[in-house]
């Protein structure tokens, strides 16, 4: 099982890099070419969500991305350090007055991810949130 780990400053311009790396690793892992756009979009949404939560809460910790391949699946985990509210929901920027709007953007990002990925899990604990996604792989037979 091979794993690639990324950590990047919570800046929107780094999301593109995470998408490109995810697509390259997914291709190498054997994810079907027809699904690579979904991988790219889902990673982009998850990373954009994490960046938004970090910026909204004034966090200077990096966004974490782990890309893992094995014989049957390609998995991606995107982690953030945003404080979690009741029932694990991340809140918008404290004191910004835009909490409801920020929550709507977070919910919309999760809805997009759920529409793109069949196997997705969103969890949260005292350390922050984690989005786990996976896709089946079709390893090429060795010739």
Secondary structure, DSSP 8 states (H G I E B T S, - for coil): -EEEEEEE-S-GGGHHHHHHHHHHHHHHHT--GGGHHHHHHHHHHHHHHHHHHHHHTT--S-EEEEEEE-SSEEEEEEE----B-GGG-B---TTSS-HHHHHHHHHHHHHHHHHH-SEEEEEEETTEEEEEEEEE-------
